[in-house]
């Protein structure tokens, strides 16, 4: 697979929707993830990321403007022991609860499907990072409608064992802007992951469409120790 420039990819797409990046830093010492949200409606744009335990939760920036919390308020990131879960919806909790009962990542998602927001039927994208004894692997999932039809749910899981240093994968909800919004297609995209967390955060945030971007989360986890650093950027201050 050809490696693409994540900066170019984001700059040339005004509305990829919500996106997850998972990979390994160039020096091979850090497991890296990033999650961003975007919005076109007042309800979607009226959000911030806030820390909650070892993870984060979306919150309404102005509670008075919140009209429907069902698909916009959730915990995108939760930590279960040596596993970090990153998703674009409340399936974070589904994965957490399933894996806490010894189910696999894929099994945990069997009871979920795309979001009930026709005509878009937004895909549910999810990622799981597993760090143990100095080893790191990850998987990504997308649950999507069958070419826009809600009669069928297509399920795809992509697993990456012993990922290469400096490489990561990027998956997002929408192929581009549109009405209805076209779902992401194909495999997660291969991108470069640098060592510098500050520079990576700044590049991602500055590459997202200025009008539509809402919040960004970035975390670098030391593979040897499990210690992590987190950056959160919110458009609403």
N, C-alpha and C positions, 0 to 999 in steps of 0.2 A: 504494500500500500504506500502511495506517495505521501510524504509528510507535507502538510499545508501550513501556511502562516496563520496562526490564530488571530493575530492583529489584523491582517488583510481580510480574513474571513468575517470578522465582526464589523469592520469598517464598511464592508460592501453589502451588509445585510441589515437593513433598518429594523427588522423585527424577527429575530430568531426565537423570541419568546423567553422561555426559561432554559438555562443551560447548565450542564454538569461537566466538569473536567476532572479526570483522575489520572495520575501518573507518578513518575519517579523523577526526582531532581537530577540535574546533569551530573552531580558528583556521586550519585547513587546512595546517598545517606538519608534522604527524606522521601516519605510518601506524601504526595501533594493532592489536594482537592480544591476545587473552586465551584461555587454555585452562584448564579445571578438570576434576578427576576427583572422583567420588563412589564410595561403596561400601556394599554391604549385608552382604557376607561378611567374615570375618576376613582372608581372603587379599587382598581388594580394599582393605580399610581399612588394611592394614599396609604403607603406601607413603608415600614422600616424593618430591618433585621435587628433583633435584640438577643443578647446572650441568655441562655436558659440551661443551667447545669453545664455539662460539657458540650452542649450543642447550641442551637439557636432556634428562635421562633419568629415568625412574622407577626407584626403588630400594626394596628391602624395608627398612622401618624396623627390624624385628627379624628377621634372617635365619632364626631358629629357627621363626618362624611362617609362613614362605613354603612353600606346599604345591605350587602349580602356577604357574610363572613365564610360561607360554606366552602368556597374554593380558593380563598385568598389568605385565610388565617390558618396556619399549620406550623409544625416543627420540621423544617427542611433537613436539619442535621441532629442526629442522636448518636450516642456512643454506648455500645453494649460490650463491656469488657475490652477485648482487643479488636473489636470491630467498630468501624465508623460508617454510619448509614447516611446517605445523602439522596434526597428525592425532591420532586417538585410538587408534593402534595401530602395529604394525611396518610398515604401509604408508608411513610416513614414509621409510623406507629405499628402498622400491620406487619412490616418486616421485623421490627424490634420484638414484637410480641411472639411472632412465629419462630424467630431464631432463638429466642429465650426458651422456647419449648422444643428445642433441638430440630426444628425444621430447617431446610436449606433456604437460601435466598430465593431461589426459583419457586420452591414449594410455598413459601410465605405469600407470594404474589398471586397464587392461583385463584384466590377469592376476589381479586381486584381486576378492573379493566380500565379503559380510557375514561376521562372525565365526562359527566353527563351534561355537557354544555353545547348541545347541538346548535347550529350546524357545524361547529368547529370540531367537536369531539376530541378535545385536546389530549394528546398522548400522555400517559404517565411514564416519566423517565425516572430511573432509580440507579443508585450505585452503592456498592458495598466494598469496603477496604478492610483487609484482614492482615494484621501484623502479629507475628508470633516467632519467638526465638531468632530474631534478626532477619526473618523472611517476610516478604510482602507480596500479596497478590490482590487482585481486585476483579470485580465483575460489574457489568452495566446491563440494564434491562430497559426495554420499551414495550409498553402495552398500547396498541393503537387500533383504531377502527379499520375495517377492511376497505381501503380506498374511499374513505368518507362515509361508508355505510355502517350504521350502529348495530346491524344484525349480527356481525361477527367481530370478535376481538382477536387480533393477531399478536402473538407473544414472541418476543425475541430476547435471548440472553447471550451476552458476549463475555467470556471469561478470559482473563489475562494472568497467566502464571509466570512468576519470576520476570516481571516487566523490565525492559532495558532501561538503563540510566538515561535520563534526558528525554524520555518519550512519555507521552500521555495520550488519552483519547477524549474527544469532545462529542457530546450528544446534546441535542436541543429539541424543543417541542415542535417548532414550525420551520418548514423549509425556507419560508420568506413571508413577507406581509401579504395579505390578501383577504378576500371576503367571499366565502369562508376561508379561514386560515389553513393552508395546506400542511399536512403533517410531515415531520422529518422522514426521510427515506434513507435506506442503506445502513451500512455499518457506522459505528462511531468513528469520527475522523481522527487520524493520526496527527498529533501536534508535538512541538518541542516544549519541554518543561525546564525552565532555568533554575539555578541555585538561589538567585536573589528574589526573596519573597516580596520585598517592597517594590522592586522594579516590575515583577510579574503582576502584582495587584494594580499598580498604576497603569500599566499597559492595557490590561483587561478593561478597567474602568473607563479609561480615555478612549478606548476603541468602540465601546458600546454607543449606540445612537443616543445623542444628547437628550432628545425629546422623550424617548421611550424608556430609557434605563431608570431603574428604581433602586436596587440594592445589590451589593456584591459581598460574598463571603469567600475568604481564602484561608486555607490551613496547611501548614507544613508540619509533618509528624516525623520525629526522629525514629528511624526504623530500629535502631539498636536499643533505645531506652523507652520509647513510647511517649516522650515529652513532646509537646506541640506548641506552636505559635499560631495565633489567629489574627486576621485582619478583617474588619467589617467596614464597608463604605456605604453610606446611605445618602441618596440625593436629598431627601427631606431631612433638614437639620432643625 
